[in-house]
Amino acid sequence: MDGFGDDSFKAELADYRQAYQSYRSLEKHVRTIQENEQLYVQRMDMLRFQQEEIAQAELMENEEELLIDEREKLTNYQKIVDALGQSYGALSAEEVNSLDGVSVALSEIQSIAHLDPAYEKISEAIQSAYYLLQDAATDISRQVDNLELDEGRLEEVISRLETIRQLKRKYGESIPVILAYYDEISKEISESAYTEGQLEQLEEELAQKAEAVWQLAEALHVKRRELAHRLEKEIVQELKELYMEHAQFEVRFAPGSKQLSSSGFDTVEFYLTTNPGEGMKPLVRVASGGELSRILLALKSIFSRKQGITSIVFDEVDTGVSGRVAQAIAEKIAKIAANSQVLCITHLPQVAAVADNQYFIEKAIQEGRTETHVRKLSKEERVAEIARMLSGAEITDLTIEHARELLALAHR
């Protein structure tokens, strides 16, 4: 019946459905919180604790590697001091293999370098080694000067590495993994619809949405009452044109408790009586085959105009009728075809005659298999086919003439 409504009604129906979905979504969310409130609160508490623990650590991407290097230096301080001292002493001591010794060797070999290319080559090698050793000695001296054992810093590094180890044990195998987990739980906390005291706010919001949805459903109900009244009048008129002069049609709204659905709270059923003195009964229980055909056609006629349907298929909608009723049905289908394409399967000559084009469907057995063929009938073939529909197997001149008359009437 909603399809009978105009654009304004359909807009109201769309607004209702949107509000209803929003209401149901919030209702589901509130119910989930209510059913799992304790677990929900516990999870939020746990996530906030984890978030705070990771945040307080103030982790940096490469921090662990740097700390490990620093710890190695601090724990091996004496070894480093000894090695650097002895190295410097070895290079700077006044011995044959010291820098002074290398300097003496360089001076002596330079004095004879001009006498032989081999001596000159040895002189260059000693000179290069001398400068490299001199630079190394300077670097060692600088490192020795910078060395300072900070026992407090060593404790800080060890403590910091232990903090990182504990966090890795809880939240991930590395600092990048821990930071990724921190971002994940922070997002869940920020998107969480629940905080202490917020359940009451959600329940209040749900009550407001429920009231709004019920108001929209009430408005739809009022509009549907109006639609039902207009639909009843139009269907009764259509049925009169199909020779059901005494038919009465009624749209009934089921009484009882109202249950909201995506369409509102209405439950609608069509009632019909076709004969005077009979009470109204549900359409599905009182109509005969021929009556159902005409009622369906009446409904299709109305809704094809209202909905702007471009194609309609009638599958033997004329079942159980004949004579003037068949002619009325034919005329009704022709009217529908003025605004929509109609494909009609029929055994009535009156209906076939009003068609713009007539196709014949037949079955044939080809090489042991059944095939269905559809072919468009020519003007003369239409006369013959309608004559066959009029008289059955035997076609006479009179039935041919009657068929031509039917086609001529349909054309006019």
C-alpha angles and dihedrals in degrees: 000000000000088000087066090065125099128242092275092056092046090052090052090048091051091049090050093050091050091049091045093053091048090049093048092047092052091043091054091048093050091047091052091052092047093050095044101027096127094046090044093052091046092052093049090049091050093048092048090050091050091046092052094045093053093042092052091053090062092206122198125206100246097023098112094054091049092049093049090053091048092048091052091053094046095047091048095045097124092046090052092047092051094046094048093045095050092045092052092045092051092053098041103036119109095249135118093265095043126104088265089055091050088049091053091048090049092050093049096047092046089058091063099031092103092059097066136013089227090058090049091052091051089048092054092049093050090046092052092047091048094055093045092050090046090054091047092051091051091050092048091050091051092049091050090051091051095048115108127159109227107187091183092054091051089056090048092052093048091048092048092050090050090053090052090048091053092049091048090052090053106034113018150328096267142017093260089053091049092050091048090053089049090055090048096052091041089057092048091050093047092047093044111119092206129081129149108296094008095105089071090052091050092049090051091049090049091053090051092049091048091053091049092049092049090051091052090047090051090051090051090050092054091048091048090053088057091046091049092053092051093044091052091054094047095047092048089052092048091049091051089055087053092053098261093122096160097045118123121195126195136181110215128195114214113243125218135068116356117237119187119231135163088280098046126260100301124117110192131194131178118234127194143182120186102182131054115257095026121114125240113270135175110287093236092059104044110038123094123217094267092045092050089052092055094043090051090049091049091052092046091049092054098042095044087061095044099043101038092232111187099199131029128182119206110193104197092320087164095065114142098013135102143159118025092355089057089051091049090051090050091053092047092052090048090054091052089050089060089076105020138038108256125200108190128185107202146161094194117101091209091060095042091051095060094053120111089219129018125206127191120217118201139163126225135179113236118182092337095313129103116236129187119219129192121194135172114243122231121227093268093042089054090055091051094045095048089047089053090049089052099049108018122226098351116066117197134185088256093056090046089053091047090051091052089049091051091052092047092050090048091050092051 
